[in-house]
């Protein structure tokens, strides 16, 4: 029998060096996250600039913009993976249009901008800057100085059509250090419109500086932002909570043990709808039914919003993930809450009732899934000492 290691007595000032190293690592990770985000933003602005510049290169290219973006989306996705779809490239183009070259040069430091402005012979019209050869533009680190917000913040700002409101939200994001979550909340609450009507604007601006619980964006969250993961072509396999992670992992193994009908496709599969990101917890293919099985786990009680979200997933899966010879996908919602474990199939979207009946016959019984879910949750909570 192996004896446990004898604890080594620590120096009285161990806490100091531990806290110093923790602080150093946190600072370094924040700096890394900011560096990746600003370089990504600068790169996307430059891509947008080059697309617009190409489109404006001559009359023979009129109307070629949509075909160009579609072709670039296909070729760049094949070369660099996710993140360069037609929609994403269109956003990069819109990004450049909303933050044109003339606006960028105003915010670049005088030292960095001087050689460029001299090259342009003092001419500052946007048309002349747009037609300037790419070699006369600053490098990405210099360009990043003029675009200090993360890319996800600029994506959110692009949805604000009023230019004055967009500029206001951008300025306040920089002044107050808003996270993307804070920015999103202020836009959704029409903060710009409300402050325009307020008689005490200073008080409202001061109140907006205060972050709410959960607003803080940690280094881990910044580095696992879907936009960053796409830009770096990394896989995203993290879960929101340890309990969800363990339940998902166990359920994947449980379904595979039920028989060879289930083929594992993916975990934490990302999908993007408009400017929002979602993750499908588990994705299986059922060989006998010839369809995808979309599984979503909720730690808590079932509600109608869960059903609506699942149908949104199924519509997306039917359009983007289903092969021509496959049947429509089916959804499985698993809700793991104390005394309220549920398992529900979403079958309403199937094309005919015969197929729905076949699904109910072949797929695992909901009661069986509920019992397995409850048993697994109890075991995990007991192991972690959760009361």
One Martini backbone bead per residue (centre of mass of N, CA, C, O) as a GRO file, in nm:
protein
  387
    1UNK     BB    1   0.095   0.037   0.024
    2UNK     BB    2   0.066   0.367  -0.042
    3UNK     BB    3   0.191   0.642   0.087
    4UNK     BB    4   0.133   0.940   0.169
    5UNK     BB    5   0.247   1.235   0.141
    6UNK     BB    6   0.444   1.451   0.307
    7UNK     BB    7   0.401   1.743   0.423
    8UNK     BB    8   0.533   2.051   0.341
    9UNK     BB    9   0.650   2.305   0.494
   10UNK     BB   10   0.565   2.641   0.489
   11UNK     BB   11   0.625   2.943   0.444
   12UNK     BB   12   0.488   3.228   0.570
   13UNK     BB   13   0.520   3.372   0.262
   14UNK     BB   14   0.359   3.201   0.051
   15UNK     BB   15   0.106   3.371  -0.009
   16UNK     BB   16   0.254   3.592  -0.162
   17UNK     BB   17   0.366   3.428  -0.403
   18UNK     BB   18   0.100   3.312  -0.493
   19UNK     BB   19  -0.050   3.584  -0.549
   20UNK     BB   20   0.159   3.693  -0.750
   21UNK     BB   21   0.128   3.467  -0.965
   22UNK     BB   22  -0.172   3.493  -1.011
   23UNK     BB   23  -0.160   3.788  -1.106
   24UNK     BB   24   0.029   3.741  -1.345
   25UNK     BB   25  -0.150   3.537  -1.501
   26UNK     BB   26  -0.401   3.715  -1.527
   27UNK     BB   27  -0.261   3.943  -1.682
   28UNK     BB   28  -0.158   3.771  -1.921
   29UNK     BB   29  -0.437   3.666  -2.015
   30UNK     BB   30  -0.562   3.939  -2.073
   31UNK     BB   31  -0.351   4.029  -2.278
   32UNK     BB   32  -0.397   3.795  -2.476
   33UNK     BB   33  -0.695   3.851  -2.530
   34UNK     BB   34  -0.660   4.140  -2.636
   35UNK     BB   35  -0.464   4.076  -2.865
   36UNK     BB   36  -0.642   3.887  -3.028
   37UNK     BB   37  -0.887   4.079  -3.061
   38UNK     BB   38  -0.746   4.321  -3.203
   39UNK     BB   39  -0.627   4.162  -3.442
   40UNK     BB   40  -0.892   4.054  -3.545
   41UNK     BB   41  -1.030   4.324  -3.597
   42UNK     BB   42  -0.817   4.435  -3.795
   43UNK     BB   43  -0.844   4.206  -4.001
   44UNK     BB   44  -1.148   4.246  -4.067
   45UNK     BB   45  -1.120   4.534  -4.167
   46UNK     BB   46  -0.919   4.470  -4.397
   47UNK     BB   47  -1.103   4.279  -4.548
   48UNK     BB   48  -1.327   4.486  -4.599
   49UNK     BB   49  -1.151   4.687  -4.757
   50UNK     BB   50  -1.072   4.493  -4.992
   51UNK     BB   51  -1.355   4.441  -5.091
   52UNK     BB   52  -1.437   4.734  -5.152
   53UNK     BB   53  -1.199   4.801  -5.338
   54UNK     BB   54  -1.267   4.585  -5.551
   55UNK     BB   55  -1.558   4.686  -5.617
   56UNK     BB   56  -1.427   4.989  -5.698
   57UNK     BB   57  -1.231   4.909  -5.958
   58UNK     BB   58  -1.488   4.907  -6.163
   59UNK     BB   59  -1.748   4.869  -6.382
   60UNK     BB   60  -1.707   4.552  -6.429
   61UNK     BB   61  -1.779   4.509  -6.099
   62UNK     BB   62  -2.062   4.553  -6.106
   63UNK     BB   63  -2.243   4.332  -5.905
   64UNK     BB   64  -1.997   4.142  -5.773
   65UNK     BB   65  -2.007   4.128  -5.463
   66UNK     BB   66  -2.175   3.871  -5.395
   67UNK     BB   67  -1.998   3.671  -5.554
   68UNK     BB   68  -1.738   3.729  -5.404
   69UNK     BB   69  -1.829   3.651  -5.116
   70UNK     BB   70  -1.912   3.363  -5.183
   71UNK     BB   71  -1.636   3.264  -5.289
   72UNK     BB   72  -1.467   3.340  -5.041
   73UNK     BB   73  -1.621   3.167  -4.837
   74UNK     BB   74  -1.546   2.895  -4.962
   75UNK     BB   75  -1.230   2.921  -4.978
   76UNK     BB   76  -1.164   3.011  -4.682
   77UNK     BB   77  -1.301   2.774  -4.537
   78UNK     BB   78  -1.120   2.554  -4.667
   79UNK     BB   79  -0.849   2.683  -4.546
   80UNK     BB   80  -0.956   2.811  -4.231
   81UNK     BB   81  -1.242   2.752  -4.174
   82UNK     BB   82  -1.406   2.896  -3.959
   83UNK     BB   83  -1.535   3.248  -4.003
   84UNK     BB   84  -1.580   3.263  -4.356
   85UNK     BB   85  -1.848   3.329  -4.431
   86UNK     BB   86  -2.062   3.514  -4.600
   87UNK     BB   87  -2.173   3.664  -4.353
   88UNK     BB   88  -1.902   3.744  -4.224
   89UNK     BB   89  -1.797   3.907  -4.471
   90UNK     BB   90  -2.028   4.111  -4.469
   91UNK     BB   91  -1.953   4.225  -4.189
   92UNK     BB   92  -1.672   4.327  -4.270
   93UNK     BB   93  -1.775   4.523  -4.478
   94UNK     BB   94  -1.961   4.686  -4.284
   95UNK     BB   95  -1.736   4.767  -4.093
   96UNK     BB   96  -1.584   4.950  -4.292
   97UNK     BB   97  -1.820   5.138  -4.362
   98UNK     BB   98  -1.866   5.234  -4.056
   99UNK     BB   99  -1.525   5.234  -4.042
  100UNK     BB  100  -1.355   5.425  -4.204
  101UNK     BB  101  -1.051   5.545  -4.282
  102UNK     BB  102  -1.091   5.837  -4.178
  103UNK     BB  103  -1.171   5.744  -3.887
  104UNK     BB  104  -0.914   5.588  -3.818
  105UNK     BB  105  -0.696   5.817  -3.847
  106UNK     BB  106  -0.804   5.991  -3.605
  107UNK     BB  107  -0.704   5.752  -3.383
  108UNK     BB  108  -0.434   5.745  -3.465
  109UNK     BB  109  -0.141   5.809  -3.396
  110UNK     BB  110   0.070   6.052  -3.508
  111UNK     BB  111   0.317   5.870  -3.549
  112UNK     BB  112   0.171   5.654  -3.729
  113UNK     BB  113   0.021   5.856  -3.940
  114UNK     BB  114   0.225   6.045  -4.080
  115UNK     BB  115   0.338   5.873  -4.320
  116UNK     BB  116   0.061   5.832  -4.453
  117UNK     BB  117  -0.024   6.129  -4.495
  118UNK     BB  118   0.221   6.194  -4.672
  119UNK     BB  119   0.159   5.991  -4.896
  120UNK     BB  120  -0.128   6.148  -4.949
  121UNK     BB  121  -0.064   6.461  -4.976
  122UNK     BB  122  -0.303   6.569  -4.773
  123UNK     BB  123  -0.526   6.386  -4.857
  124UNK     BB  124  -0.875   6.311  -4.703
  125UNK     BB  125  -1.046   6.157  -4.876
  126UNK     BB  126  -1.209   5.864  -4.886
  127UNK     BB  127  -1.168   5.785  -5.181
  128UNK     BB  128  -0.856   5.807  -5.181
  129UNK     BB  129  -0.804   5.605  -4.953
  130UNK     BB  130  -0.944   5.356  -5.075
  131UNK     BB  131  -0.738   5.375  -5.343
  132UNK     BB  132  -0.511   5.293  -5.182
  133UNK     BB  133  -0.264   5.106  -5.150
  134UNK     BB  134  -0.198   4.858  -4.921
  135UNK     BB  135   0.105   4.940  -4.853
  136UNK     BB  136   0.002   5.232  -4.715
  137UNK     BB  137  -0.086   5.076  -4.480
  138UNK     BB  138  -0.097   4.972  -4.181
  139UNK     BB  139  -0.037   4.763  -3.961
  140UNK     BB  140  -0.213   4.574  -3.745
  141UNK     BB  141  -0.116   4.692  -3.470
  142UNK     BB  142  -0.178   4.985  -3.551
  143UNK     BB  143  -0.477   4.945  -3.626
  144UNK     BB  144  -0.568   4.837  -3.341
  145UNK     BB  145  -0.560   5.117  -3.195
  146UNK     BB  146  -0.843   5.207  -3.346
  147UNK     BB  147  -0.965   4.903  -3.236
  148UNK     BB  148  -1.027   4.828  -2.904
  149UNK     BB  149  -1.255   4.651  -2.945
  150UNK     BB  150  -1.416   4.381  -2.968
  151UNK     BB  151  -1.565   4.216  -3.218
  152UNK     BB  152  -1.840   4.159  -3.072
  153UNK     BB  153  -1.899   4.462  -3.032
  154UNK     BB  154  -1.912   4.546  -3.332
  155UNK     BB  155  -2.138   4.358  -3.409
  156UNK     BB  156  -2.342   4.492  -3.219
  157UNK     BB  157  -2.314   4.784  -3.338
  158UNK     BB  158  -2.418   4.717  -3.630
  159UNK     BB  159  -2.728   4.698  -3.530
  160UNK     BB  160  -2.698   5.007  -3.516
  161UNK     BB  161  -2.833   5.239  -3.732
  162UNK     BB  162  -2.774   5.479  -3.566
  163UNK     BB  163  -2.493   5.665  -3.574
  164UNK     BB  164  -2.511   5.821  -3.306
  165UNK     BB  165  -2.569   5.578  -3.127
  166UNK     BB  166  -2.320   5.412  -3.202
  167UNK     BB  167  -2.113   5.623  -3.105
  168UNK     BB  168  -2.209   5.631  -2.813
  169UNK     BB  169  -2.161   5.330  -2.741
  170UNK     BB  170  -1.862   5.332  -2.808
  171UNK     BB  171  -1.772   5.552  -2.608
  172UNK     BB  172  -1.888   5.415  -2.348
  173UNK     BB  173  -1.730   5.153  -2.367
  174UNK     BB  174  -1.454   5.294  -2.330
  175UNK     BB  175  -1.507   5.467  -2.072
  176UNK     BB  176  -1.641   5.210  -1.892
  177UNK     BB  177  -1.562   4.915  -1.977
  178UNK     BB  178  -1.748   4.745  -2.134
  179UNK     BB  179  -1.895   4.474  -2.187
  180UNK     BB  180  -2.081   4.301  -2.405
  181UNK     BB  181  -2.313   4.261  -2.207
  182UNK     BB  182  -2.350   4.558  -2.137
  183UNK     BB  183  -2.395   4.664  -2.420
  184UNK     BB  184  -2.644   4.493  -2.483
  185UNK     BB  185  -2.820   4.607  -2.253
  186UNK     BB  186  -2.815   4.907  -2.339
  187UNK     BB  187  -2.940   4.867  -2.616
  188UNK     BB  188  -3.202   4.715  -2.528
  189UNK     BB  189  -3.276   4.975  -2.328
  190UNK     BB  190  -3.234   5.243  -2.477
  191UNK     BB  191  -3.016   5.449  -2.361
  192UNK     BB  192  -2.996   5.676  -2.569
  193UNK     BB  193  -3.295   5.761  -2.566
  194UNK     BB  194  -3.320   5.808  -2.257
  195UNK     BB  195  -3.094   6.025  -2.227
  196UNK     BB  196  -3.225   6.234  -2.420
  197UNK     BB  197  -3.485   6.269  -2.215
  198UNK     BB  198  -3.318   6.346  -1.986
  199UNK     BB  199  -3.240   6.576  -1.710
  200UNK     BB  200  -3.008   6.358  -1.587
  201UNK     BB  201  -2.742   6.263  -1.750
  202UNK     BB  202  -2.510   6.230  -1.545
  203UNK     BB  203  -2.645   6.011  -1.369
  204UNK     BB  204  -2.679   5.798  -1.593
  205UNK     BB  205  -2.379   5.774  -1.670
  206UNK     BB  206  -2.284   5.690  -1.389
  207UNK     BB  207  -2.462   5.432  -1.363
  208UNK     BB  208  -2.338   5.284  -1.625
  209UNK     BB  209  -2.055   5.215  -1.482
  210UNK     BB  210  -2.206   4.996  -1.332
  211UNK     BB  211  -2.176   4.677  -1.266
  212UNK     BB  212  -2.313   4.372  -1.291
  213UNK     BB  213  -2.373   4.071  -1.218
  214UNK     BB  214  -2.180   3.897  -1.468
  215UNK     BB  215  -2.015   4.114  -1.649
  216UNK     BB  216  -1.760   3.990  -1.620
  217UNK     BB  217  -1.469   3.926  -1.829
  218UNK     BB  218  -1.286   3.669  -1.847
  219UNK     BB  219  -1.017   3.519  -1.983
  220UNK     BB  220  -1.160   3.257  -2.052
  221UNK     BB  221  -1.398   3.385  -2.205
  222UNK     BB  222  -1.230   3.538  -2.415
  223UNK     BB  223  -1.082   3.275  -2.533
  224UNK     BB  224  -1.390   3.130  -2.572
  225UNK     BB  225  -1.483   3.291  -2.783
  226UNK     BB  226  -1.618   3.215  -3.081
  227UNK     BB  227  -1.453   3.417  -3.248
  228UNK     BB  228  -1.173   3.328  -3.149
  229UNK     BB  229  -1.192   3.029  -3.223
  230UNK     BB  230  -1.225   3.081  -3.523
  231UNK     BB  231  -0.970   3.249  -3.578
  232UNK     BB  232  -0.782   3.002  -3.449
  233UNK     BB  233  -0.905   2.720  -3.512
  234UNK     BB  234  -1.067   2.613  -3.260
  235UNK     BB  235  -1.194   2.409  -3.028
  236UNK     BB  236  -1.517   2.378  -2.859
  237UNK     BB  237  -1.529   2.192  -2.523
  238UNK     BB  238  -1.689   2.361  -2.326
  239UNK     BB  239  -1.866   2.411  -2.023
  240UNK     BB  240  -2.054   2.591  -1.805
  241UNK     BB  241  -2.064   2.332  -1.618
  242UNK     BB  242  -1.974   2.057  -1.443
  243UNK     BB  243  -2.247   1.917  -1.439
  244UNK     BB  244  -2.308   1.928  -1.739
  245UNK     BB  245  -2.055   1.789  -1.834
  246UNK     BB  246  -2.106   1.516  -1.689
  247UNK     BB  247  -2.385   1.455  -1.809
  248UNK     BB  248  -2.309   1.458  -2.106
  249UNK     BB  249  -2.092   1.240  -2.095
  250UNK     BB  250  -2.276   1.015  -1.987
  251UNK     BB  251  -2.503   1.021  -2.206
  252UNK     BB  252  -2.329   0.946  -2.441
  253UNK     BB  253  -2.254   0.664  -2.332
  254UNK     BB  254  -2.544   0.557  -2.287
  255UNK     BB  255  -2.639   0.563  -2.585
  256UNK     BB  256  -2.413   0.376  -2.696
  257UNK     BB  257  -2.508   0.126  -2.507
  258UNK     BB  258  -2.796   0.069  -2.647
  259UNK     BB  259  -2.649   0.060  -2.934
  260UNK     BB  260  -2.576   0.077  -3.295
  261UNK     BB  261  -2.769   0.321  -3.379
  262UNK     BB  262  -2.564   0.510  -3.248
  263UNK     BB  263  -2.392   0.805  -3.371
  264UNK     BB  264  -2.138   1.006  -3.313
  265UNK     BB  265  -2.083   1.361  -3.391
  266UNK     BB  266  -2.119   1.579  -3.137
  267UNK     BB  267  -1.997   1.848  -2.914
  268UNK     BB  268  -2.075   2.156  -2.876
  269UNK     BB  269  -2.235   2.258  -3.122
  270UNK     BB  270  -2.221   2.517  -3.335
  271UNK     BB  271  -2.443   2.805  -3.382
  272UNK     BB  272  -2.568   3.071  -3.603
  273UNK     BB  273  -2.799   3.346  -3.525
  274UNK     BB  274  -2.721   3.599  -3.653
  275UNK     BB  275  -2.561   3.743  -3.355
  276UNK     BB  276  -2.596   3.452  -3.228
  277UNK     BB  277  -2.495   3.201  -3.000
  278UNK     BB  278  -2.495   2.838  -3.008
  279UNK     BB  279  -2.534   2.513  -2.829
  280UNK     BB  280  -2.509   2.178  -2.887
  281UNK     BB  281  -2.455   1.930  -2.679
  282UNK     BB  282  -2.574   1.690  -2.872
  283UNK     BB  283  -2.480   1.477  -3.163
  284UNK     BB  284  -2.667   1.240  -3.347
  285UNK     BB  285  -2.694   0.929  -3.533
  286UNK     BB  286  -2.961   0.738  -3.668
  287UNK     BB  287  -2.949   0.459  -3.857
  288UNK     BB  288  -3.246   0.355  -3.880
  289UNK     BB  289  -3.380   0.654  -3.918
  290UNK     BB  290  -3.203   0.860  -4.067
  291UNK     BB  291  -3.109   1.073  -3.828
  292UNK     BB  292  -3.090   1.337  -3.630
  293UNK     BB  293  -2.987   1.400  -3.281
  294UNK     BB  294  -3.094   1.658  -3.073
  295UNK     BB  295  -2.929   1.760  -2.767
  296UNK     BB  296  -3.067   1.921  -2.469
  297UNK     BB  297  -2.942   2.061  -2.167
  298UNK     BB  298  -3.113   2.126  -1.850
  299UNK     BB  299  -3.061   2.296  -1.543
  300UNK     BB  300  -3.386   2.235  -1.474
  301UNK     BB  301  -3.681   2.335  -1.564
  302UNK     BB  302  -3.928   2.308  -1.777
  303UNK     BB  303  -3.999   2.514  -2.069
  304UNK     BB  304  -4.114   2.676  -2.350
  305UNK     BB  305  -3.837   2.789  -2.435
  306UNK     BB  306  -3.703   2.516  -2.485
  307UNK     BB  307  -3.884   2.433  -2.721
  308UNK     BB  308  -3.823   2.675  -2.904
  309UNK     BB  309  -3.518   2.625  -2.924
  310UNK     BB  310  -3.531   2.343  -3.046
  311UNK     BB  311  -3.680   2.423  -3.309
  312UNK     BB  312  -3.452   2.601  -3.402
  313UNK     BB  313  -3.240   2.378  -3.422
  314UNK     BB  314  -3.399   2.198  -3.625
  315UNK     BB  315  -3.411   2.401  -3.855
  316UNK     BB  316  -3.107   2.423  -3.884
  317UNK     BB  317  -3.042   2.120  -3.923
  318UNK     BB  318  -3.218   2.082  -4.177
  319UNK     BB  319  -3.056   2.301  -4.353
  320UNK     BB  320  -2.727   2.232  -4.266
  321UNK     BB  321  -2.698   1.902  -4.165
  322UNK     BB  322  -2.879   1.766  -4.369
  323UNK     BB  323  -2.912   1.524  -4.585
  324UNK     BB  324  -3.094   1.444  -4.865
  325UNK     BB  325  -3.140   1.120  -4.756
  326UNK     BB  326  -3.263   1.231  -4.494
  327UNK     BB  327  -3.428   1.270  -4.221
  328UNK     BB  328  -3.562   1.448  -4.002
  329UNK     BB  329  -3.493   1.585  -3.722
  330UNK     BB  330  -3.455   1.522  -3.370
  331UNK     BB  331  -3.554   1.614  -3.039
  332UNK     BB  332  -3.388   1.636  -2.705
  333UNK     BB  333  -3.507   1.716  -2.383
  334UNK     BB  334  -3.310   1.776  -2.087
  335UNK     BB  335  -3.416   1.791  -1.738
  336UNK     BB  336  -3.212   1.876  -1.445
  337UNK     BB  337  -3.395   1.850  -1.148
  338UNK     BB  338  -3.514   1.857  -0.844
  339UNK     BB  339  -3.779   1.638  -0.904
  340UNK     BB  340  -3.768   1.732  -1.249
  341UNK     BB  341  -3.714   1.509  -1.442
  342UNK     BB  342  -3.680   1.531  -1.805
  343UNK     BB  343  -3.808   1.389  -2.127
  344UNK     BB  344  -3.826   1.536  -2.460
  345UNK     BB  345  -3.973   1.515  -2.765
  346UNK     BB  346  -3.943   1.669  -3.092
  347UNK     BB  347  -4.213   1.602  -3.345
  348UNK     BB  348  -4.383   1.834  -3.493
  349UNK     BB  349  -4.179   1.876  -3.756
  350UNK     BB  350  -4.273   1.642  -3.900
  351UNK     BB  351  -4.406   1.538  -4.208
  352UNK     BB  352  -4.531   1.273  -4.056
  353UNK     BB  353  -4.699   1.052  -3.846
  354UNK     BB  354  -4.553   0.789  -3.914
  355UNK     BB  355  -4.271   0.885  -3.844
  356UNK     BB  356  -4.333   0.964  -3.552
  357UNK     BB  357  -4.412   0.677  -3.459
  358UNK     BB  358  -4.140   0.547  -3.525
  359UNK     BB  359  -3.970   0.712  -3.339
  360UNK     BB  360  -4.118   0.624  -3.070
  361UNK     BB  361  -4.038   0.320  -3.106
  362UNK     BB  362  -3.712   0.340  -3.139
  363UNK     BB  363  -3.666   0.524  -2.930
  364UNK     BB  364  -3.601   0.596  -2.631
  365UNK     BB  365  -3.748   0.604  -2.347
  366UNK     BB  366  -3.826   0.867  -2.149
  367UNK     BB  367  -3.823   0.725  -1.874
  368UNK     BB  368  -3.538   0.610  -1.898
  369UNK     BB  369  -3.396   0.885  -1.919
  370UNK     BB  370  -3.494   1.005  -1.654
  371UNK     BB  371  -3.369   0.789  -1.467
  372UNK     BB  372  -3.075   0.829  -1.559
  373UNK     BB  373  -3.056   1.129  -1.494
  374UNK     BB  374  -3.119   1.110  -1.189
  375UNK     BB  375  -2.897   0.912  -1.109
  376UNK     BB  376  -2.655   1.077  -1.208
  377UNK     BB  377  -2.704   1.335  -1.049
  378UNK     BB  378  -2.689   1.209  -0.766
  379UNK     BB  379  -2.401   1.099  -0.790
  380UNK     BB  380  -2.260   1.369  -0.846
  381UNK     BB  381  -2.356   1.523  -0.594
  382UNK     BB  382  -2.242   1.324  -0.385
  383UNK     BB  383  -1.943   1.345  -0.480
  384UNK     BB  384  -1.950   1.677  -0.429
  385UNK     BB  385  -2.141   1.751  -0.177
  386UNK     BB  386  -2.432   1.804  -0.263
  387UNK     BB  387  -2.750   1.916  -0.105
   0.00000   0.00000   0.00000
